[in-house]
Amino acid sequence: MATVRSRGVYGPQSGEPSTIESNVAERIMLMCASALFTGLTPRECREIASCAHIRTFARDELLFMQGQPVRSMMLIQSGSVKLTQLSANGSEVILWMNGSGEAMGMHADSPSCSHTCSARAMEQCKALVWEYTRLQMLVAEYPQLRKNISQILAGRLKELEERFREIATEKVAKRLALALSTPEAGRQEDPRRDRDLSLSGGIGPANGDDPFHHQPHFVEVGGLGRSPAPP
């Protein structure tokens, strides 16, 4: 299969196979374990990986910003990233916490798509990055990749719907008690657990059970959710 290879994965020197091939093997293993590449063979993953380049993001660096045009898709190799969205009044809500093997920047095929949220590195991160034009070529060449992207997006939408139903029917005090039961100091971070807590504590009603009740301004609490800002 003919694809355009990027020097980002294989490196500028082709005469150093030991280190380079070892790095490539690690990335292929990461891809094969990711839901984004389910159903693709290691050889196909290698071809797709050859079209990516590696980027390193510093702690607190923005990977992309809400409202910006979608220019690439990323697969996190190491580190963790929080995805947030701003409300009309400027409050920040944590939607997801993504870690190694999870993809970001997946959207429909429209070339005019914009990011619906912002992504910020919680620690130093490395990611495989596919430019949008190359991604379109890969999706056309590997239909399974298109299918996987659609399934991941559908799964995220379903999860958000379930979370919204939960927060619209449960008391806020119960959610806050869960979020604050484990002290931040000294705890081992689990991006998936944080994602669940941020969704259950960071979206929805703040004054009882009515999800449409007027809400005061909110701030984040330890990265796990939101609470009313102090007067």
Biotite code that builds the C-alpha atoms (Angstrom):
import biotite.structure as struc

atoms = struc.array([
    struc.Atom([0.000, 0.000, 0.000], chain_id="A", res_id=1, res_name="MET", atom_name="CA", element="C"),
    struc.Atom([1.416, 3.353, -1.017], chain_id="A", res_id=2, res_name="ALA", atom_name="CA", element="C"),
    struc.Atom([1.471, 5.960, 1.693], chain_id="A", res_id=3, res_name="THR", atom_name="CA", element="C"),
    struc.Atom([3.488, 9.087, 2.259], chain_id="A", res_id=4, res_name="VAL", atom_name="CA", element="C"),
    struc.Atom([5.970, 8.458, 5.032], chain_id="A", res_id=5, res_name="ARG", atom_name="CA", element="C"),
    struc.Atom([6.857, 11.074, 7.603], chain_id="A", res_id=6, res_name="SER", atom_name="CA", element="C"),
    struc.Atom([10.362, 11.377, 8.981], chain_id="A", res_id=7, res_name="ARG", atom_name="CA", element="C"),
    struc.Atom([8.765, 12.177, 12.351], chain_id="A", res_id=8, res_name="GLY", atom_name="CA", element="C"),
    struc.Atom([8.367, 8.478, 13.213], chain_id="A", res_id=9, res_name="VAL", atom_name="CA", element="C"),
    struc.Atom([11.388, 6.977, 11.504], chain_id="A", res_id=10, res_name="TYR", atom_name="CA", element="C"),
    struc.Atom([13.724, 9.884, 12.158], chain_id="A", res_id=11, res_name="GLY", atom_name="CA", element="C"),
    struc.Atom([15.950, 11.778, 9.730], chain_id="A", res_id=12, res_name="PRO", atom_name="CA", element="C"),
    struc.Atom([18.663, 9.078, 9.680], chain_id="A", res_id=13, res_name="GLN", atom_name="CA", element="C"),
    struc.Atom([17.867, 5.679, 8.178], chain_id="A", res_id=14, res_name="SER", atom_name="CA", element="C"),
    struc.Atom([21.173, 4.109, 9.230], chain_id="A", res_id=15, res_name="GLY", atom_name="CA", element="C"),
    struc.Atom([20.339, 3.822, 12.937], chain_id="A", res_id=16, res_name="GLU", atom_name="CA", element="C"),
    struc.Atom([17.925, 0.874, 12.969], chain_id="A", res_id=17, res_name="PRO", atom_name="CA", element="C"),
    struc.Atom([18.344, -0.305, 16.533], chain_id="A", res_id=18, res_name="SER", atom_name="CA", element="C"),
    struc.Atom([16.955, 2.706, 18.405], chain_id="A", res_id=19, res_name="THR", atom_name="CA", element="C"),
    struc.Atom([14.623, 3.859, 15.651], chain_id="A", res_id=20, res_name="ILE", atom_name="CA", element="C"),
    struc.Atom([13.091, 0.438, 15.064], chain_id="A", res_id=21, res_name="GLU", atom_name="CA", element="C"),
    struc.Atom([12.658, -0.026, 18.800], chain_id="A", res_id=22, res_name="SER", atom_name="CA", element="C"),
    struc.Atom([10.742, 3.251, 19.009], chain_id="A", res_id=23, res_name="ASN", atom_name="CA", element="C"),
    struc.Atom([8.633, 2.331, 16.012], chain_id="A", res_id=24, res_name="VAL", atom_name="CA", element="C"),
    struc.Atom([7.821, -1.060, 17.565], chain_id="A", res_id=25, res_name="ALA", atom_name="CA", element="C"),
    struc.Atom([6.648, 0.654, 20.767], chain_id="A", res_id=26, res_name="GLU", atom_name="CA", element="C"),
    struc.Atom([4.368, 2.966, 18.813], chain_id="A", res_id=27, res_name="ARG", atom_name="CA", element="C"),
    struc.Atom([2.914, 0.089, 16.813], chain_id="A", res_id=28, res_name="ILE", atom_name="CA", element="C"),
    struc.Atom([2.179, -1.786, 20.060], chain_id="A", res_id=29, res_name="MET", atom_name="CA", element="C"),
    struc.Atom([0.464, 1.354, 21.396], chain_id="A", res_id=30, res_name="LEU", atom_name="CA", element="C"),
    struc.Atom([-1.627, 1.666, 18.256], chain_id="A", res_id=31, res_name="MET", atom_name="CA", element="C"),
    struc.Atom([-2.615, -2.011, 18.193], chain_id="A", res_id=32, res_name="CYS", atom_name="CA", element="C"),
    struc.Atom([-3.866, -1.678, 21.791], chain_id="A", res_id=33, res_name="ALA", atom_name="CA", element="C"),
    struc.Atom([-5.881, 1.465, 21.029], chain_id="A", res_id=34, res_name="SER", atom_name="CA", element="C"),
    struc.Atom([-9.572, 1.385, 20.129], chain_id="A", res_id=35, res_name="ALA", atom_name="CA", element="C"),
    struc.Atom([-8.758, 3.730, 17.261], chain_id="A", res_id=36, res_name="LEU", atom_name="CA", element="C"),
    struc.Atom([-6.902, 0.956, 15.431], chain_id="A", res_id=37, res_name="PHE", atom_name="CA", element="C"),
    struc.Atom([-9.043, -2.053, 16.350], chain_id="A", res_id=38, res_name="THR", atom_name="CA", element="C"),
    struc.Atom([-9.234, -4.561, 13.501], chain_id="A", res_id=39, res_name="GLY", atom_name="CA", element="C"),
    struc.Atom([-6.057, -3.333, 11.795], chain_id="A", res_id=40, res_name="LEU", atom_name="CA", element="C"),
    struc.Atom([-3.008, -5.584, 11.453], chain_id="A", res_id=41, res_name="THR", atom_name="CA", element="C"),
    struc.Atom([0.427, -4.618, 12.834], chain_id="A", res_id=42, res_name="PRO", atom_name="CA", element="C"),
    struc.Atom([1.581, -4.096, 9.233], chain_id="A", res_id=43, res_name="ARG", atom_name="CA", element="C"),
    struc.Atom([-1.297, -1.708, 8.581], chain_id="A", res_id=44, res_name="GLU", atom_name="CA", element="C"),
    struc.Atom([-0.590, 0.091, 11.856], chain_id="A", res_id=45, res_name="CYS", atom_name="CA", element="C"),
    struc.Atom([3.023, 0.475, 10.778], chain_id="A", res_id=46, res_name="ARG", atom_name="CA", element="C"),
    struc.Atom([1.945, 2.035, 7.497], chain_id="A", res_id=47, res_name="GLU", atom_name="CA", element="C"),
    struc.Atom([-0.392, 4.423, 9.319], chain_id="A", res_id=48, res_name="ILE", atom_name="CA", element="C"),
    struc.Atom([2.294, 5.255, 11.886], chain_id="A", res_id=49, res_name="ALA", atom_name="CA", element="C"),
    struc.Atom([4.671, 6.176, 9.071], chain_id="A", res_id=50, res_name="SER", atom_name="CA", element="C"),
    struc.Atom([2.340, 9.050, 8.179], chain_id="A", res_id=51, res_name="CYS", atom_name="CA", element="C"),
    struc.Atom([2.498, 10.552, 11.691], chain_id="A", res_id=52, res_name="ALA", atom_name="CA", element="C"),
    struc.Atom([5.017, 12.762, 13.431], chain_id="A", res_id=53, res_name="HIS", atom_name="CA", element="C"),
    struc.Atom([5.834, 12.937, 17.120], chain_id="A", res_id=54, res_name="ILE", atom_name="CA", element="C"),
    struc.Atom([5.122, 16.011, 19.225], chain_id="A", res_id=55, res_name="ARG", atom_name="CA", element="C"),
    struc.Atom([6.045, 16.695, 22.836], chain_id="A", res_id=56, res_name="THR", atom_name="CA", element="C"),
    struc.Atom([3.876, 19.032, 24.912], chain_id="A", res_id=57, res_name="PHE", atom_name="CA", element="C"),
    struc.Atom([5.003, 20.665, 28.146], chain_id="A", res_id=58, res_name="ALA", atom_name="CA", element="C"),
    struc.Atom([2.874, 20.683, 31.282], chain_id="A", res_id=59, res_name="ARG", atom_name="CA", element="C"),
    struc.Atom([-0.043, 23.162, 30.923], chain_id="A", res_id=60, res_name="ASP", atom_name="CA", element="C"),
    struc.Atom([0.592, 23.578, 27.188], chain_id="A", res_id=61, res_name="GLU", atom_name="CA", element="C"),
    struc.Atom([-2.493, 23.761, 24.959], chain_id="A", res_id=62, res_name="LEU", atom_name="CA", element="C"),
    struc.Atom([-2.718, 21.024, 22.356], chain_id="A", res_id=63, res_name="LEU", atom_name="CA", element="C"),
    struc.Atom([-5.638, 22.793, 20.693], chain_id="A", res_id=64, res_name="PHE", atom_name="CA", element="C"),
    struc.Atom([-8.242, 25.382, 21.649], chain_id="A", res_id=65, res_name="MET", atom_name="CA", element="C"),
    struc.Atom([-12.023, 25.430, 21.525], chain_id="A", res_id=66, res_name="GLN", atom_name="CA", element="C"),
    struc.Atom([-13.192, 27.060, 18.315], chain_id="A", res_id=67, res_name="GLY", atom_name="CA", element="C"),
    struc.Atom([-9.955, 26.489, 16.389], chain_id="A", res_id=68, res_name="GLN", atom_name="CA", element="C"),
    struc.Atom([-10.179, 24.644, 13.040], chain_id="A", res_id=69, res_name="PRO", atom_name="CA", element="C"),
    struc.Atom([-9.349, 20.957, 13.280], chain_id="A", res_id=70, res_name="VAL", atom_name="CA", element="C"),
    struc.Atom([-5.940, 20.469, 11.676], chain_id="A", res_id=71, res_name="ARG", atom_name="CA", element="C"),
    struc.Atom([-4.842, 17.109, 13.094], chain_id="A", res_id=72, res_name="SER", atom_name="CA", element="C"),
    struc.Atom([-5.725, 13.979, 15.047], chain_id="A", res_id=73, res_name="MET", atom_name="CA", element="C"),
    struc.Atom([-3.577, 12.889, 17.976], chain_id="A", res_id=74, res_name="MET", atom_name="CA", element="C"),
    struc.Atom([-2.923, 9.619, 19.788], chain_id="A", res_id=75, res_name="LEU", atom_name="CA", element="C"),
    struc.Atom([-1.442, 10.098, 23.264], chain_id="A", res_id=76, res_name="ILE", atom_name="CA", element="C"),
    struc.Atom([1.723, 8.073, 23.719], chain_id="A", res_id=77, res_name="GLN", atom_name="CA", element="C"),
    struc.Atom([2.517, 9.171, 27.279], chain_id="A", res_id=78, res_name="SER", atom_name="CA", element="C"),
    struc.Atom([1.157, 11.618, 29.848], chain_id="A", res_id=79, res_name="GLY", atom_name="CA", element="C"),
    struc.Atom([-2.405, 12.822, 30.417], chain_id="A", res_id=80, res_name="SER", atom_name="CA", element="C"),
    struc.Atom([-4.544, 15.542, 28.889], chain_id="A", res_id=81, res_name="VAL", atom_name="CA", element="C"),
    struc.Atom([-7.697, 17.246, 30.121], chain_id="A", res_id=82, res_name="LYS", atom_name="CA", element="C"),
    struc.Atom([-10.360, 18.333, 27.669], chain_id="A", res_id=83, res_name="LEU", atom_name="CA", element="C"),
    struc.Atom([-12.448, 21.287, 28.778], chain_id="A", res_id=84, res_name="THR", atom_name="CA", element="C"),
    struc.Atom([-15.224, 23.460, 27.430], chain_id="A", res_id=85, res_name="GLN", atom_name="CA", element="C"),
    struc.Atom([-16.121, 27.060, 28.231], chain_id="A", res_id=86, res_name="LEU", atom_name="CA", element="C"),
    struc.Atom([-19.682, 28.036, 29.021], chain_id="A", res_id=87, res_name="SER", atom_name="CA", element="C"),
    struc.Atom([-21.299, 31.254, 27.823], chain_id="A", res_id=88, res_name="ALA", atom_name="CA", element="C"),
    struc.Atom([-20.243, 33.023, 31.035], chain_id="A", res_id=89, res_name="ASN", atom_name="CA", element="C"),
    struc.Atom([-16.638, 31.842, 30.819], chain_id="A", res_id=90, res_name="GLY", atom_name="CA", element="C"),
    struc.Atom([-16.805, 28.961, 33.315], chain_id="A", res_id=91, res_name="SER", atom_name="CA", element="C"),
    struc.Atom([-14.572, 25.983, 32.469], chain_id="A", res_id=92, res_name="GLU", atom_name="CA", element="C"),
    struc.Atom([-16.028, 22.466, 32.613], chain_id="A", res_id=93, res_name="VAL", atom_name="CA", element="C"),
    struc.Atom([-13.889, 19.325, 32.446], chain_id="A", res_id=94, res_name="ILE", atom_name="CA", element="C"),
    struc.Atom([-15.343, 16.908, 29.901], chain_id="A", res_id=95, res_name="LEU", atom_name="CA", element="C"),
    struc.Atom([-12.674, 14.201, 29.704], chain_id="A", res_id=96, res_name="TRP", atom_name="CA", element="C"),
    struc.Atom([-9.327, 13.128, 31.069], chain_id="A", res_id=97, res_name="MET", atom_name="CA", element="C"),
    struc.Atom([-7.404, 11.255, 28.365], chain_id="A", res_id=98, res_name="ASN", atom_name="CA", element="C"),
    struc.Atom([-4.296, 9.120, 28.828], chain_id="A", res_id=99, res_name="GLY", atom_name="CA", element="C"),
    struc.Atom([-1.962, 6.846, 26.907], chain_id="A", res_id=100, res_name="SER", atom_name="CA", element="C"),
    struc.Atom([-3.585, 5.099, 23.949], chain_id="A", res_id=101, res_name="GLY", atom_name="CA", element="C"),
    struc.Atom([-6.517, 7.512, 23.689], chain_id="A", res_id=102, res_name="GLU", atom_name="CA", element="C"),
    struc.Atom([-7.176, 9.678, 20.633], chain_id="A", res_id=103, res_name="ALA", atom_name="CA", element="C"),
    struc.Atom([-8.131, 13.337, 20.384], chain_id="A", res_id=104, res_name="MET", atom_name="CA", element="C"),
    struc.Atom([-9.216, 15.586, 17.550], chain_id="A", res_id=105, res_name="GLY", atom_name="CA", element="C"),
    struc.Atom([-11.536, 13.042, 15.939], chain_id="A", res_id=106, res_name="MET", atom_name="CA", element="C"),
    struc.Atom([-14.364, 14.681, 14.035], chain_id="A", res_id=107, res_name="HIS", atom_name="CA", element="C"),
    struc.Atom([-16.712, 14.094, 11.135], chain_id="A", res_id=108, res_name="ALA", atom_name="CA", element="C"),
    struc.Atom([-15.379, 14.225, 7.606], chain_id="A", res_id=109, res_name="ASP", atom_name="CA", element="C"),
    struc.Atom([-16.284, 17.884, 7.062], chain_id="A", res_id=110, res_name="SER", atom_name="CA", element="C"),
    struc.Atom([-13.107, 19.875, 6.303], chain_id="A", res_id=111, res_name="PRO", atom_name="CA", element="C"),
    struc.Atom([-14.567, 22.917, 8.076], chain_id="A", res_id=112, res_name="SER", atom_name="CA", element="C"),
    struc.Atom([-14.874, 21.295, 11.525], chain_id="A", res_id=113, res_name="CYS", atom_name="CA", element="C"),
    struc.Atom([-13.785, 23.275, 14.584], chain_id="A", res_id=114, res_name="SER", atom_name="CA", element="C"),
    struc.Atom([-12.728, 21.928, 17.970], chain_id="A", res_id=115, res_name="HIS", atom_name="CA", element="C"),
    struc.Atom([-15.660, 21.842, 20.378], chain_id="A", res_id=116, res_name="THR", atom_name="CA", element="C"),
    struc.Atom([-13.358, 21.867, 23.409], chain_id="A", res_id=117, res_name="CYS", atom_name="CA", element="C"),
    struc.Atom([-9.811, 22.705, 24.467], chain_id="A", res_id=118, res_name="SER", atom_name="CA", element="C"),
    struc.Atom([-7.068, 20.198, 25.329], chain_id="A", res_id=119, res_name="ALA", atom_name="CA", element="C"),
    struc.Atom([-4.348, 20.993, 27.872], chain_id="A", res_id=120, res_name="ARG", atom_name="CA", element="C"),
    struc.Atom([-1.460, 18.781, 28.995], chain_id="A", res_id=121, res_name="ALA", atom_name="CA", element="C"),
    struc.Atom([-1.663, 17.891, 32.702], chain_id="A", res_id=122, res_name="MET", atom_name="CA", element="C"),
    struc.Atom([1.991, 16.815, 32.570], chain_id="A", res_id=123, res_name="GLU", atom_name="CA", element="C"),
    struc.Atom([4.615, 16.458, 29.869], chain_id="A", res_id=124, res_name="GLN", atom_name="CA", element="C"),
    struc.Atom([2.997, 14.501, 27.050], chain_id="A", res_id=125, res_name="CYS", atom_name="CA", element="C"),
    struc.Atom([4.070, 12.838, 23.844], chain_id="A", res_id=126, res_name="LYS", atom_name="CA", element="C"),
    struc.Atom([1.624, 12.196, 21.024], chain_id="A", res_id=127, res_name="ALA", atom_name="CA", element="C"),
    struc.Atom([1.495, 10.749, 17.537], chain_id="A", res_id=128, res_name="LEU", atom_name="CA", element="C"),
    struc.Atom([0.028, 13.440, 15.277], chain_id="A", res_id=129, res_name="VAL", atom_name="CA", element="C"),
    struc.Atom([-1.637, 12.961, 11.885], chain_id="A", res_id=130, res_name="TRP", atom_name="CA", element="C"),
    struc.Atom([-2.277, 16.080, 9.820], chain_id="A", res_id=131, res_name="GLU", atom_name="CA", element="C"),
    struc.Atom([-5.858, 16.340, 8.589], chain_id="A", res_id=132, res_name="TYR", atom_name="CA", element="C"),
    struc.Atom([-4.991, 16.015, 4.884], chain_id="A", res_id=133, res_name="THR", atom_name="CA", element="C"),
    struc.Atom([-3.048, 12.800, 5.542], chain_id="A", res_id=134, res_name="ARG", atom_name="CA", element="C"),
    struc.Atom([-5.798, 11.523, 7.815], chain_id="A", res_id=135, res_name="LEU", atom_name="CA", element="C"),
    struc.Atom([-8.315, 11.862, 4.984], chain_id="A", res_id=136, res_name="GLN", atom_name="CA", element="C"),
    struc.Atom([-6.064, 9.743, 2.764], chain_id="A", res_id=137, res_name="MET", atom_name="CA", element="C"),
    struc.Atom([-5.671, 7.104, 5.476], chain_id="A", res_id=138, res_name="LEU", atom_name="CA", element="C"),
    struc.Atom([-9.407, 6.917, 6.153], chain_id="A", res_id=139, res_name="VAL", atom_name="CA", element="C"),
    struc.Atom([-10.005, 6.364, 2.444], chain_id="A", res_id=140, res_name="ALA", atom_name="CA", element="C"),
    struc.Atom([-7.321, 3.673, 2.287], chain_id="A", res_id=141, res_name="GLU", atom_name="CA", element="C"),
    struc.Atom([-8.324, 1.912, 5.523], chain_id="A", res_id=142, res_name="TYR", atom_name="CA", element="C"),
    struc.Atom([-12.157, 1.825, 5.896], chain_id="A", res_id=143, res_name="PRO", atom_name="CA", element="C"),
    struc.Atom([-11.749, 0.142, 9.294], chain_id="A", res_id=144, res_name="GLN", atom_name="CA", element="C"),
    struc.Atom([-10.178, 3.364, 10.589], chain_id="A", res_id=145, res_name="LEU", atom_name="CA", element="C"),
    struc.Atom([-13.271, 5.357, 9.610], chain_id="A", res_id=146, res_name="ARG", atom_name="CA", element="C"),
    struc.Atom([-15.465, 2.751, 11.317], chain_id="A", res_id=147, res_name="LYS", atom_name="CA", element="C"),
    struc.Atom([-13.396, 2.945, 14.524], chain_id="A", res_id=148, res_name="ASN", atom_name="CA", element="C"),
    struc.Atom([-13.577, 6.742, 14.626], chain_id="A", res_id=149, res_name="ILE", atom_name="CA", element="C"),
    struc.Atom([-17.372, 6.609, 14.230], chain_id="A", res_id=150, res_name="SER", atom_name="CA", element="C"),
    struc.Atom([-17.703, 4.027, 17.009], chain_id="A", res_id=151, res_name="GLN", atom_name="CA", element="C"),
    struc.Atom([-15.510, 6.027, 19.401], chain_id="A", res_id=152, res_name="ILE", atom_name="CA", element="C"),
    struc.Atom([-17.479, 9.225, 18.786], chain_id="A", res_id=153, res_name="LEU", atom_name="CA", element="C"),
    struc.Atom([-20.774, 7.375, 19.244], chain_id="A", res_id=154, res_name="ALA", atom_name="CA", element="C"),
    struc.Atom([-19.508, 5.870, 22.507], chain_id="A", res_id=155, res_name="GLY", atom_name="CA", element="C"),
    struc.Atom([-18.481, 9.265, 23.867], chain_id="A", res_id=156, res_name="ARG", atom_name="CA", element="C"),
    struc.Atom([-21.849, 10.765, 22.998], chain_id="A", res_id=157, res_name="LEU", atom_name="CA", element="C"),
    struc.Atom([-23.607, 7.892, 24.761], chain_id="A", res_id=158, res_name="LYS", atom_name="CA", element="C"),
    struc.Atom([-21.456, 8.374, 27.862], chain_id="A", res_id=159, res_name="GLU", atom_name="CA", element="C"),
    struc.Atom([-22.173, 12.105, 27.978], chain_id="A", res_id=160, res_name="LEU", atom_name="CA", element="C"),
    struc.Atom([-25.898, 11.411, 27.671], chain_id="A", res_id=161, res_name="GLU", atom_name="CA", element="C"),
    struc.Atom([-25.715, 8.919, 30.549], chain_id="A", res_id=162, res_name="GLU", atom_name="CA", element="C"),
    struc.Atom([-23.745, 11.370, 32.699], chain_id="A", res_id=163, res_name="ARG", atom_name="CA", element="C"),
    struc.Atom([-26.201, 14.150, 32.043], chain_id="A", res_id=164, res_name="PHE", atom_name="CA", element="C"),
    struc.Atom([-29.089, 11.883, 33.026], chain_id="A", res_id=165, res_name="ARG", atom_name="CA", element="C"),
    struc.Atom([-27.297, 10.962, 36.250], chain_id="A", res_id=166, res_name="GLU", atom_name="CA", element="C"),
    struc.Atom([-26.539, 14.538, 37.294], chain_id="A", res_id=167, res_name="ILE", atom_name="CA", element="C"),
    struc.Atom([-30.043, 15.661, 36.388], chain_id="A", res_id=168, res_name="ALA", atom_name="CA", element="C"),
    struc.Atom([-31.594, 13.112, 38.759], chain_id="A", res_id=169, res_name="THR", atom_name="CA", element="C"),
    struc.Atom([-29.115, 12.848, 41.664], chain_id="A", res_id=170, res_name="GLU", atom_name="CA", element="C"),
    struc.Atom([-28.592, 15.303, 44.489], chain_id="A", res_id=171, res_name="LYS", atom_name="CA", element="C"),
    struc.Atom([-25.517, 17.510, 44.196], chain_id="A", res_id=172, res_name="VAL", atom_name="CA", element="C"),
    struc.Atom([-24.478, 16.840, 47.811], chain_id="A", res_id=173, res_name="ALA", atom_name="CA", element="C"),
    struc.Atom([-24.063, 13.151, 47.013], chain_id="A", res_id=174, res_name="LYS", atom_name="CA", element="C"),
    struc.Atom([-21.851, 13.889, 44.003], chain_id="A", res_id=175, res_name="ARG", atom_name="CA", element="C"),
    struc.Atom([-19.699, 16.384, 45.875], chain_id="A", res_id=176, res_name="LEU", atom_name="CA", element="C"),
    struc.Atom([-19.251, 13.976, 48.773], chain_id="A", res_id=177, res_name="ALA", atom_name="CA", element="C"),
    struc.Atom([-17.951, 11.363, 46.333], chain_id="A", res_id=178, res_name="LEU", atom_name="CA", element="C"),
    struc.Atom([-15.603, 13.816, 44.624], chain_id="A", res_id=179, res_name="ALA", atom_name="CA", element="C"),
    struc.Atom([-14.191, 15.168, 47.889], chain_id="A", res_id=180, res_name="LEU", atom_name="CA", element="C"),
    struc.Atom([-13.983, 11.889, 49.821], chain_id="A", res_id=181, res_name="SER", atom_name="CA", element="C"),
    struc.Atom([-10.410, 11.224, 48.650], chain_id="A", res_id=182, res_name="THR", atom_name="CA", element="C"),
    struc.Atom([-7.864, 13.951, 49.508], chain_id="A", res_id=183, res_name="PRO", atom_name="CA", element="C"),
    struc.Atom([-5.874, 15.236, 46.548], chain_id="A", res_id=184, res_name="GLU", atom_name="CA", element="C"),
    struc.Atom([-2.599, 15.209, 48.485], chain_id="A", res_id=185, res_name="ALA", atom_name="CA", element="C"),
    struc.Atom([-0.662, 12.026, 47.914], chain_id="A", res_id=186, res_name="GLY", atom_name="CA", element="C"),
    struc.Atom([-3.267, 10.200, 45.890], chain_id="A", res_id=187, res_name="ARG", atom_name="CA", element="C"),
    struc.Atom([-2.288, 8.271, 42.779], chain_id="A", res_id=188, res_name="GLN", atom_name="CA", element="C"),
    struc.Atom([-3.948, 9.909, 39.807], chain_id="A", res_id=189, res_name="GLU", atom_name="CA", element="C"),
    struc.Atom([-6.092, 7.775, 37.545], chain_id="A", res_id=190, res_name="ASP", atom_name="CA", element="C"),
    struc.Atom([-7.154, 9.701, 34.409], chain_id="A", res_id=191, res_name="PRO", atom_name="CA", element="C"),
    struc.Atom([-10.186, 7.494, 33.828], chain_id="A", res_id=192, res_name="ARG", atom_name="CA", element="C"),
    struc.Atom([-11.354, 7.899, 37.436], chain_id="A", res_id=193, res_name="ARG", atom_name="CA", element="C"),
    struc.Atom([-10.823, 11.640, 37.249], chain_id="A", res_id=194, res_name="ASP", atom_name="CA", element="C"),
    struc.Atom([-12.798, 11.748, 34.040], chain_id="A", res_id=195, res_name="ARG", atom_name="CA", element="C"),
    struc.Atom([-15.765, 10.035, 35.708], chain_id="A", res_id=196, res_name="ASP", atom_name="CA", element="C"),
    struc.Atom([-15.622, 12.261, 38.769], chain_id="A", res_id=197, res_name="LEU", atom_name="CA", element="C"),
    struc.Atom([-15.251, 15.421, 36.726], chain_id="A", res_id=198, res_name="SER", atom_name="CA", element="C"),
    struc.Atom([-18.298, 14.514, 34.697], chain_id="A", res_id=199, res_name="LEU", atom_name="CA", element="C"),
    struc.Atom([-20.395, 13.555, 37.708], chain_id="A", res_id=200, res_name="SER", atom_name="CA", element="C"),
    struc.Atom([-19.370, 16.610, 39.708], chain_id="A", res_id=201, res_name="GLY", atom_name="CA", element="C"),
    struc.Atom([-18.606, 19.166, 37.041], chain_id="A", res_id=202, res_name="GLY", atom_name="CA", element="C"),
    struc.Atom([-21.741, 19.380, 34.907], chain_id="A", res_id=203, res_name="ILE", atom_name="CA", element="C"),
    struc.Atom([-25.334, 19.979, 35.773], chain_id="A", res_id=204, res_name="GLY", atom_name="CA", element="C"),
    struc.Atom([-27.380, 21.511, 38.581], chain_id="A", res_id=205, res_name="PRO", atom_name="CA", element="C"),
    struc.Atom([-25.733, 23.172, 41.547], chain_id="A", res_id=206, res_name="ALA", atom_name="CA", element="C"),
    struc.Atom([-28.767, 24.211, 43.571], chain_id="A", res_id=207, res_name="ASN", atom_name="CA", element="C"),
    struc.Atom([-30.729, 21.034, 44.211], chain_id="A", res_id=208, res_name="GLY", atom_name="CA", element="C"),
    struc.Atom([-32.305, 18.681, 41.735], chain_id="A", res_id=209, res_name="ASP", atom_name="CA", element="C"),
    struc.Atom([-33.504, 21.149, 39.098], chain_id="A", res_id=210, res_name="ASP", atom_name="CA", element="C"),
    struc.Atom([-31.000, 21.065, 36.186], chain_id="A", res_id=211, res_name="PRO", atom_name="CA", element="C"),
    struc.Atom([-32.428, 24.345, 34.861], chain_id="A", res_id=212, res_name="PHE", atom_name="CA", element="C"),
    struc.Atom([-32.157, 26.275, 38.123], chain_id="A", res_id=213, res_name="HIS", atom_name="CA", element="C"),
    struc.Atom([-30.058, 29.444, 37.956], chain_id="A", res_id=214, res_name="HIS", atom_name="CA", element="C"),
    struc.Atom([-26.431, 28.563, 38.750], chain_id="A", res_id=215, res_name="GLN", atom_name="CA", element="C"),
    struc.Atom([-23.816, 30.806, 40.376], chain_id="A", res_id=216, res_name="PRO", atom_name="CA", element="C"),
    struc.Atom([-20.310, 31.204, 38.950], chain_id="A", res_id=217, res_name="HIS", atom_name="CA", element="C"),
    struc.Atom([-18.182, 28.067, 39.383], chain_id="A", res_id=218, res_name="PHE", atom_name="CA", element="C"),
    struc.Atom([-14.524, 27.260, 39.776], chain_id="A", res_id=219, res_name="VAL", atom_name="CA", element="C"),
    struc.Atom([-12.712, 23.921, 39.587], chain_id="A", res_id=220, res_name="GLU", atom_name="CA", element="C"),
    struc.Atom([-12.015, 21.901, 42.715], chain_id="A", res_id=221, res_name="VAL", atom_name="CA", element="C"),
    struc.Atom([-8.780, 19.942, 42.496], chain_id="A", res_id=222, res_name="GLY", atom_name="CA", element="C"),
    struc.Atom([-9.385, 19.130, 38.846], chain_id="A", res_id=223, res_name="GLY", atom_name="CA", element="C"),
    struc.Atom([-12.309, 16.880, 39.793], chain_id="A", res_id=224, res_name="LEU", atom_name="CA", element="C"),
    struc.Atom([-15.277, 19.147, 39.282], chain_id="A", res_id=225, res_name="GLY", atom_name="CA", element="C"),
    struc.Atom([-16.675, 22.500, 40.241], chain_id="A", res_id=226, res_name="ARG", atom_name="CA", element="C"),
    struc.Atom([-17.997, 24.281, 43.309], chain_id="A", res_id=227, res_name="SER", atom_name="CA", element="C"),
    struc.Atom([-19.429, 27.791, 43.850], chain_id="A", res_id=228, res_name="PRO", atom_name="CA", element="C"),
    struc.Atom([-16.749, 30.452, 43.735], chain_id="A", res_id=229, res_name="ALA", atom_name="CA", element="C"),
    struc.Atom([-16.103, 32.213, 47.077], chain_id="A", res_id=230, res_name="PRO", atom_name="CA", element="C"),
    struc.Atom([-17.838, 35.610, 47.491], chain_id="A", res_id=231, res_name="PRO", atom_name="CA", element="C"),
])
